[in-house]
Amino acid sequence: MGGRGMRYAPGHGKVNIMSNDRNDGLQVIVEPTGRIRIVYRDSTLFLVDPSDWIIERVQKVTHQRWIAWDHFSEHGIERFRVHSVVQLADNTCHLVDDQHRALVEVRFVQALPDELTVSAYARFPEVNRLGFSWWGPASEAIFGFGEYGNGPLRHAAQWSTWVEEGPVGLGPLSRWLRWTGRVPLPRGYYSTYAAIPSWLSSLGYGAWITNSDRIDWAIRGARRRMRIWNRQFDLHIVSAPNLSEVIKRRTKALGGPPMPPAWVFFPWIDSVRGQNNAQAVAARLRDESIPASALWIEDWMGSWEDERRFWMRPLRHQVDATLYPDIRSLANQLHAQGFKLLGYFCPEIAHETPLYDEAWEQGHLVCDAHGNPVDVAILGNHHGEPDLTQPTTRQWIQERWFAPLEDLGFDGWMADFGEYLPVEATLADGTNGYESHNRYPLLWQSLHQEFWERVRPDGDYTFFVRSATLGSAHVAPVMWGGDSDTDWDAADGLATVVPQALSAGLLGHAVWGTDIAGYMTFGLTRPATKELYFRWTQVAALLPIMRTHHGTARPRNWHWQRDQHTIQHFARYARLHALLFPYFYTLAAQAHDTGLPIVRPLFLEFQDARYYAVNDVFMLGDRLLVAPVVNPGRRVRMVPFPPGVWTDWWTGFSVRGPTTMRIPATLEHIPLFVREGSLLPLQEGPLNDRGQSRGFMHTPVGDPCFTDLCTHVTILSCGMPPKTGAVVAFPNGRLQVTVCDRPLTGSSSTEPAPPPQTLDHAPLLNMSGMRFVVLPGRERQVAGLHWVWDGQHPLWVTLRQLSNYRAAEQGNEYR
């Protein structure tokens, strides 16, 4: 670095406090020793000594790729030590070495009292690694950094922000090899499709780094470490009294998740291997009265299958006319039956296909420094990667890939992959693979958003993604957890689904789902069994997205049509999912506005440290407690009940928390509890001529059903009077329900509402209720509640009051 740069005389440091006018906001304190403290409400969030700064020059990086994962080694690391911190004007500091040279400039910008940006950049171009370690209280809990199969709580560990294929389990060997720290393969739980440099702290702050570069992280006791592969970074911090408010402030800065159309919250069913199969699946769903809003045809561009395996090949992004000779007529038939049609895309283009040749001839492929197209190998097949930094390439994909499929009648698709940009890539915007690898998922996902917003500005579409980086949550309407193994394994099987959902939700991916019964049957992993299918179906029904998958071992995997018992089980949970539509839609609207997740960890709702590490139980919104069974052979499970009274969805028993209780969990039932004092919005479907509802809605697609969707709602009141009101969101308005504080004059006439026809999915609804109408803009008082509806047409409300509990003794098993 020589003698370049600004120099300071010794002893130039001084005390300064960069603060706001309030004493409860974020403050930055630079002490005479050079120590920097970031404080919120008298609690130190970051404590950084001069020796904690990381300023390095790495002379060489070697790279190896093993199957689907990158491994890096750094060589010739030169480190520069900070001797002192010099305070300048305008909330700026220089980090100075023992030769009085300014190594790094750090600027603190505070637009609002509870928001702070820390920008640092090295003043010498040789520096290519920058970061710092900081100290926090030993009691602090840190959550986030991506979607992980061990949940959102980050224990003592080292990991990197680097999007890549998720981890892979070793079937029955996983439990015996987990001590190595490399199971699931290749590096424990810290391989992820969704590597997001953002976190939340129990101290009352959230933070994120806007760089897309690789970042190395470490937590050891009270010490945390961040090291970015760049010479500059921007760290953003927001603070609030609790984590829910922190999430809201972070969302205000970054934006909330998109609001999907109503049909997204009904079951999606997969179909592959041809047009006739798709028609048969659609007919079977309707014959069995299984609600579903979409058929998902993954292999519209081709697939092959033998007696053991199914693979979708080649990735050519053009219709396979052998499997689907008239896909336009198929789309028309499905639409007439009340189904949307979903497909599949990924950014990879298979070699020796027409679109690959066209992409190469027109300059759309990513190349290396020598001008050769990069080769992306996936399971032995070779592909090119489009350069999504190039405007002409983005236009070409929309015109040559997306538009033909939308014109055929598709309403959305899986936007798969996004993690495979090679480090040797040289992109059109001047960046390389190291710089844009983490950025590629957002480039890919924003391309889909641009296309759909242009062709369907009414929002009647969706696409779903597995990869993510900072910003993806604001672009992608739906996320799923990627290629889970078809087993129970805590490495990458069913046991990782809820932890994934919790960690993704805390970082803004609210509308989330899973492949029912997993996807990958590879190596020692066995095909999905009947019991696994039952349990996975139960979990999926209580996630925002319920979607089936055939998996790579389709000929051997269990599926919903395998026997009548499975059909009945799947139908029960599809009906439960459809019944909960108004609740899912309301929670999605709340997530869109505030960023609060739909699938919530217990600690977020109850602010209790005892729940920090609970990864196998979740709150669905603030009114339902879900405790899935994720181990084979289990017919009971221990359930931690937070404070309050909780009523069993299946039996009507109630439990008073806080306590932990042994709860029955037959193969047909998932432990599910309703919070006392809550109003739970449900959709029982259309009425027959006797005034009795079906108990669920078939599909929200199509005019007759859509009318029912937006003109009828059921409210289940768990305890009367409820402790709080509710706001129920609809595609065409909002219903506000509040506890009466004053009487209303005039009529409050109601009519009886008999129990629904079908109750196997909702035994708690087996009671008579009352039905009444709420007119637009007119306040109505019924059952001690005020009802206000802002839609354009009358809203029929069915109120069912769950008030007769059978109490279970605290601490005892009940049945």
N, C-alpha and C positions, 0 to 999 in steps of 0.2 A: 504493500500500500504506500510505501515510501513516505514522503513528507507532505503529501497532498492533504487538503481539508483544512477546516477552521481550527485554530489553536487557541487555548485558553491559558491564562496565567494560573498558577496554583492558588487554591483557596478561593476561587470564584463562586463556589456553591453557596446557596443561602436557603433559608426556610421560606416556604411560600405555601399558602392554602388556596387552591382553586376550588371554590365552592359556589353554591347558589344562595339565594336569599332565604330559603327555607332550611331549617336544620334537620329535616327528615328526608332530604333528597340525597343524591349521590354527591360525594365530595372526593376530591383528589388532593392528597397531602404529600408534599415533597419535604422530607426531613433533612437536616444539615448533613447527615451521614450519607445522603443519596438514596436512602430508602424511600420507595414510593408506596403509598397506601391508598387504596380506593375503599371508601367507607360509605355505608348506608345505615342510617339510623343508629349511629355509634357502633355498628358492627363492622369489622374489617373484612371485606370480601376478598381483596387481593393484597398481599404483602410481598413486595419485590425488593430484594436487596441488590446493590450494584453487581454483586457476583452472580446473581441469578439470571442475568441477561445472556442469551445465546446468540453469538455473532460468529459465523464461521464461513470459511471458504472450502468447499469440497472440490478437489481437483478432478476426480473421476468417479463415475457411477457405472458399475457393471450390472447387467440385467439378464435374468433367466426367466423363462416361462415354463411352468410345469402344469400341463393340461390346460387349465383355464385361469391360473393364478400367476401374478407377477412377483418376482423376488428380486430385491435390490441389495447391492453391496456398495458402500461408499469408501473411497480410498483417498488418501492424502488430505486429511482434514486439518485445516489450520484454524486455530481458535484465537479470538481477540478478547481481551479482558477489559471490563469496564472498571475504571478506577474511581470515578466520581460522576455525579449528575449535576449539570449546570442548568439552573433555571433561567429562561429567557422571558421576554415579554410574550403576550398573547397565548398564555397557557402552553408554552412549548419548552421542552427540555432537550438538552444534548447529553448523550452518553459519551463520556470522555475517557480515553485510556491514560496510562501513566506517562505518556509523552505529551499529554495535554491536547490530543487530537480528538476532534468530534467524530465519533464512529457512527452514531445513529441519532437521528432526530425523532423525537416523540412528541406528538401533538395531541392535546386533549380538547375535544369539542363537545360542548354541552348545550344543545338546543333547548332542552326542557330539563327541569330539575331531576326527573327520574330517568333520563336518558343520557348516555355518555358514549362517545366514540373515541377510541384510542388508535391513532394512526402512527405507525413507525416505519421508517425507511432508512436503510444503510446509505451513508454518504459516499461509499466507495463501491464501484461497480464489481470489484472482485468478490464481494460478499454475496453468497447465494443461499445461505441458511440464516434465518432470523427467528428469534423467539425468546421465551423467558420461562423461568419457573416461578411459582408463587406458593404462598403458604395460606392455608385456610384452617379453621377450627377442626379438630379431630371428629367432632360431632356432625360436621357438614355432610350431607348426602348430595351427590351429583348424579343427574339423570340426563341421558340423551346420547348424542353423537351419531345416531343412526338407528336403523332397524336391526335388532339383535335377538337371537333365539334364547338368550338368557335374561331378557328383560331390559328395562330402561336404567336400572341402577348400575352405575359403573363402580365396580370394586377395584381393588388394587390390580393394576394390569398395565400393559403397554399395547398400543394399537395405532393404526394409521387411518387417516381419512383417504380412502382409495376405493372407488367403486369397482366391484368385481363380482364374479359368480359367488353365490352364497356358499356356506359350508356344506360338507357332505358327511353323513354318518357312516359308521361301519357295521350297521346292523347289530347283531348280538355281541360283537367285540367292543362296541363303543364304551360300554360301562366299565370294561376292564382296562381300557387304554386311555381313559379321560385324564388320568394323572399326568400323562405326558405333556398336557397343555396343547396338543396338536389335534385332538379329537373334540369336535368334528374337524375333518381335514379342511384346509391344510394347517391352520393356526388357531385352533379352538373356535370360539364363537365370533372372533373378530374379523372374519371374512363376511362381507355384506354387500348386497346389491345397492343398498341405500346408505351411503356414507355421507353424513350431514354434519358439518362443523358447527353445531349448535348444541347448547346444553342449558339445563335448568339447575338451580341450586336451592337447597332447603333454606339457605340464608335469605332468600327473597329476591333473587335476581335471575335473569336469563341473559345469555350471551351467544353471539355468533360471529363468525369470521367470513367476510364476503369473498375472500380469495378462493379460486378454484384449484389451487395447487395442492399437492400432497402435503399433509400435515401429520407429524408424529406426535403422539400423546402418551402421557404416562401419569399414573396416580400411584403414590406410595405414601400411605398414612395421611399426614396433613400436607404433603407436598404434591403439587400438580405441575405438569410440564407441557409446554406447547412449543413445537419447532416446525416452522413452515419452510418448504423448499422454494424460497423466494427471498428477495432482499427487502421486501416490504409487506406489511399486512395492515388490515383495518379490522379492529375488534370493536363490536358494538355491545353495549350493556344496557339493559332496562331493569328497573327495580320496582317492587311493589310489596305490600304487606303480606301477600300470600301467593302461592304459585298460580292459582287461577287468574289472579289479576296480572301476574307477570306474563302469562300466555296471552291475555288480551292486549297488553301493551306491545308485546312482540308482534302480534298479528297486525296491529295498527301500523307498525313500521314495515312489515314484510308483505302484508296482504293475507287474506284468508283463503281457504280452499274454494274451488268453484262449487256452485250449486247444481247438482245433476238433475235431470228430469225425473218425474215421479216414478216411471217404470223401472228405473235402476234399482229401486229398493224392493223389488219382487224377485223371486228365484230366476236364475239363468241356468239353462240346461244345455249340456254339450251334445253334439252329434258329429260323427265323422264317418268316413268311408262311403260317401255317396248320397245322392239326392233322394233315393228311395228310403234310406235310413232316416234322413231328416224328416221326411213326411211321416214315417212310422212313429218316430219319437213324438212329434207334435200331436198325432192322433192319440197316442197312449196317454199322454199327459192330460188331455181333455177327457178321455174315457175314464181315467182314474180320479178325476176331480182334483188334480194336483195343480195348484196355482203356479204359473210361470209367465214371465213377461218377455223372455228372450230365448232364442236358440242360438247357440254359439258354435259356428262351424270353423274349426281351427284349420282344417286341411283343404280349404277351397283351392289352394295352389298345388295340392298333391300330397300323397302319403303312401307308405307301404306297410304291410303287416304280414307276419307269419304266425305260427301257433304260439309264440311266446312274446313277441314284441310288436310295438307300433312306433313308427317314426314319421314325422312330417318332413318330406323331402320331395323335390329340391326346393330351396328358398328362392323361387323365381318371380314371385309377385305377379303372376298371371294365372288365370283360371285353368284348372285341370278339367278339360272338357270331357274326359272319360268318366271321372267321378261325378261331375256336375254338368251334364250336357245342356241344361236350360236353367241356369241359376236365377235368371230374371223371373221366370214363372214360379220358381220355388219361393223367391222373396215375396211375390205377390200373394201366393197361397198362404204363407206364414202371416203376412200382414192381415189378411182377411180373417185369419183365425185368432188374431189378437196377440201375435208375437212380433217382437223386433228381431232383426237378424244381425248377428255380430260375426266378425271375421278375425283375421290375424295379419299383423305385419311385424317385421323386425328390420333394422337397418342393413343387415347383411344381405348380399346378393350372391347367389351361387355361381361359381365359375361355369362356363360353357352353357350359359342360358342367354336368350336374346337380350334381356335387359342388362346383363353384365356387359355384353359386347357393346351395346348402345352407350352405357355409362362410360366405358373406357374411350370410345371414339369421341364422345362429346366432352370429355374432361371432367367428369363428375366424381371420379374415384379418388380417395385419399392415396397419396403417394409418399414414398420415403425421400430422403435427401438426394437420391440418385434418379428420381423421376419414375421409379417402378411402383406399381400399385402394391399396397400392403396386402399381405395374405392373412386373413382371419380364419384360423382352423377351428372348427366346432365338431367334435366327435368324428374326426377323420375326414370331414368335408371342408372344402376350401371356398372362401368367399372374399369378395371385395367389400369395402366400406365406403359409403358416400361421404363426400366432404360437405358437411352441413354448415360450415362457415361461409360457403359460397352461395350467394343469392340465386344464381342460375341453377344450381343443383337443387336447392329447396323448391324452386318453381318446377323443375323437371319431375321431382318425386311427387309433388302434388298433382301434376297433370298426367303422369304416366303410371303412377301406382294407385294413389288414393281416389282420384276422380272416377276412373272406370269402375271401381268397386262400389262407390256411392251411387253411381248411375245405375248399377245393377240392382240396387235396393238395399244395400247394407246400411245399418244405422249406427255403426261403430265397430270397434275391434280392439283386440289386445295389441298394445304397442310394446312389444317384447324387447328384451335386451337393452343395449345402450352402454354396456360395461366393457366393450371389447376394443376400443380404440387403442392401437399399439403405440408404445412410447416412441418408436422410430418414425411415427407419422410426421409429415410436414404439411400444414394446412394452408388454405388459400389466404387466410387472414394474417399469416406470418407467425402463428404459434406452432409449437410442436406437440408431440404426444404427451410429454410430461405436463405441459401447461394446460392442455385441453382435455386430458383423459377424464377428469372429474366433471368437466363442463359438458361433455358429450350427451349425457342423459337429458339435460335441460335443452340442448339444441334439438335433440330428437323429439322430445315431448312438445316443445313449443311449435314445432312443425305441424303436428297433428292439431294443436289448438288453433293455429292460423287457418288451416284448411277448413275445419269444421265451423269456426266462427264465420267464415266467408260463405260457405254453401248452405249452412243452416243457422242463420242468425237468431232463430227462435229458441235455440239451445236443445233441440230434440235429437240428441246424439250422446254418445259417451265413448271414451277410450280408457283402457286400464293399463297400468304400468307396474313394473317391478323395480326398476332402477330409480335412484333419486339422488339429488344433491340439493344444496340450498337453492330455493326457488321453485323446485319441482312441485311442492305442495300447493303453490298458487296457480299452477298450470294444469296439472293432471287431475281429472275429476275423480278417478278411482285408482286405488293401489291394491295389489295383492302381494302375498308374502313370498312369491317365487316358487322354486322347484323343491318343495318339501319331499322327504323320503316317504314311501308308502308303508310306514311302520309307526311304532309307539316311541321310538328312540328319542331320548332327551337331547341327542345331538342335532337331529334335523327332522324329527318326525312330529307326530301330533302334539307332543309335549311342548314344542317350541311355538305353536301357533298363537296362543294367548300372549306370551312374552313379546312376540313380534308385533302383534296388534297394539299392545300397550306402548312399546317404544316408538312405533311409527306415529301413533296418535298424538303423543306428546310433542312431536315435531311438526304437526300440522296436517298429517295425512289422515283425515278423519274418516273418509268413506273407504273402508278397507275390507278385504275379504281373503279367502284362502281356497286353494284347490281341495275340494272335498275328497278325502282319503289319500291326499298327496299326489305327487306326479312321478317322481324318480324311483324306479326299481333298478338298482345298479349294484353290481358286486355282491355283497352279503345281504343287502336289503331284500326282503321278501315282498311278494305282491300283497295288495290290500286284502284283509280278511273281512268277514261279515261283521264281527264285533268292532273292528277298527272303523268300518264304514258307518256303523250306527253311531259311534261316539263322535266321529268327525262331523257327521251330519248335524248332530245336536249343537256343536260349537258353532258351525257355520250359520245355522238358523238364527243365532243370537248375535251375529256380526252384521254390519250394515249391508254387506254383499254376500248373498248365498249363491254359490256357483259350483256346479259339478265339473269334474275332469275325468277323462278316461285313463290318463297316465301312460307311461312308456310300456307298461306290461298290460295293455288293454285286454288282450285275450285271457289273462289270468286274474286281473284285478276284480274284486267284488264291485258291483255297481247297483244302482237303484232298481233296475229291472230284473235282477238275478232270481228272486223268488217273491212270492206274494207277501211274505212277512216283511221283506225289505221294502216293497212297494208301499205297504201300509205305514211303515215307520217313516219312510221318506215323505210320504204325503202328510203325515201328522206335523212334521217339522217345517215343511214348506208352507202349510197352512198357518202355523204359528208365526213364521216370518212374515207372511202376507198380512196376518192379523195386526202385527205391530207396525204396519206401514206408517200410520200417522205419527207414531212415536219416532221412528227412524227419520222421517221427513222433517219433523220438528227439530230433532237433534242436529240434522245436517244443516238446517237453516241457522241454527245457533252457532254451529262451527263456522259456517260461512261468515257470520257477522263478528264472531269473537275469537275464533280459533280453538275454543274448547273442544277436546276430543269427544267422540261418540262413545268409544270404548275407553273407560277411564280406570286408572289404578286407584285402589282404595285410598292411598295417601292423598291423592288430589282432592277427593271429595271430603275426606274427614280430617286431613291435616294432622295425622298421627304418625309418629316415627315408627311405631310397631308394624306399620304396613309397608314400609319402604321396600322390603325384599319380597313382598307377596306378588308372585307372578302367575299364579294358576287360578286366581279368582279376580273378577272384575266387576265394575259397575257399568251397566248399560245406561248411559245418561246418569241422572241422579235418582232414579226410581226403581231400578231393577238390579238385583244382585245375582250374578251368574257364577256357578262353581262347577266347571266342566270336569268330567272324569277322563283322565288322560293316561291311565294305566290299565293294562289288560287284566281281565278277571275281577276287577273291583266292582262291588255292588253296594258299597258304602264309601263315604269320604268325610274327612274332617273339614268343616267350613268355618272360617272366622267371620263372625257377625259383628259389624260395627254397631255403634250406639243406635238405639231405636228398636222398633218392633218390625219384624220381617215375616211375611206370610208366604207359606209354601204354595207355589203356583198349582201344584198337582193335588195336594191333600187338604189345603186350608188350615193346616197347623200354623201357629205363630211362634216365633222365637224372639225373646227380648235380649238385645245386645247391650254392651259388648260381652261377647262370650265366644267360645269355640265349641262346636257341637258335632257329634257324629250323625251324619245325615244319610238316610237310605238313597241309593242311586241305582235302581234297576236298569237293565240294559235298555229299556224303552224310555227312560226318563233322565233328564239332566237336572241337577239341583238348581232351582230358579225361585227367587223370592221377590215379593213386592214390598216396597217400603211403606210403612204406615203413614197416613196423612197425605199421601200423594194422589194426584189425579193422572191416570194413565190413559192416553188417547189410543183407541183401537179402531179397526175397520172390519165390521162384521159382514160387509157385502150387501147385495140387494135384498129386498123383502119379497116374500111370496104373498099370495092373495090372502093369507091368514095373518099377515103382519109379522111373520117370523123371518128372521134373517138366516142366510145360509150358514153364517159363522166365520166366513172368510171371503175374500174376493179372488176370483179366478185370475184376472189380469187387469192392470190399469190401462191397457192399450185398446183403443177403439172408443167411439163416441158413447155407446150405452154405458159401458163400464166406467168411463171417465166421468160421466154424469154422476154415477153413484159415488165415485171417489171424492168428488168435490161438493156433494150435497148432503152426505150422511157421515156421521162420526159417532162412535161410542166412547163414553168416558167411564172408566172403571174407577170409582172412588174407594180407595182402600182406607176405610175409617171415616166416619162422619161426625162432625164436620171435618173437612181436610184442614191440615195445618197451614197450607199455602195454596195459592191459586196456580194457574198455569196459562201459558200461551201456546196454542196449538197452531202450527203452520200448515197451510194447504197450498197447492199450486196456484190457487186463485184468491187467497185471502188469509186472514188470521182470526182465530177465535180466542178472546181473552176471557179467562174465568178468574174471578176474585171472590174471596170470602166476604159475605155481606157485613157491612158496618152500618147500614141504614135500610129500613124497609122501603119497598117500592109499592106504589098504589097500582091498582088495576088487576086484570086477570093474569093468572099464571097457570092456565089450564094445561093439563098433560093427558096422555093416553097410556095405557099399559103396554109394556114391551115384553113379550114372552121370551124365554131363553132361545138361543140360536138352535138350528137344526143339528149342526155338527159341533161336538164338544170335546172330542178326544184330544185336541190340541190346546184346549182352554177350559178345563173343568171349573175354574173360578167363575165363569160366566153362566153357570147353571143356576140362574136365579132370575126372577122377574124384575123388570126395571120400569122406568118411565120414559116416554118419548115425547118430545116437544120441539117446537120450531123456534128458531131465532132469526128475526128479520134483519136485513142489512141496516146497520147504523142505529138499531133500536136496542136499548138495554132491557134485559129480561132477568127476573129473579125466580129461580127454581131451586128448591132443596137447600136454602140458605146460601146460595151462590148467585153472584151477578154474572150474566153472560152477555158479551158484546161481540158482534160479528161484523167485520168490515168488508166482506165479499159483496158481490153484485146480485146475489140471488138468495132466497131463504136457505138456511142450514138446518137440517133435521138432526137433533141430538138424542141419543139413547143414553140414559144415565143408569148405571148399575152400581149399587152401593154394597160393597163388601164390608159387612159390619159384625158378623158372627164368627169369631175366631175360636178355634180349639187350641188352647195353649199347650205347648210342650214345656215340661219342667226344664229349667235352665241347667245345662251341663249334662243332661241325659239324652240318650238316643230315643227317638220317637219313630213310630211307624204308622 
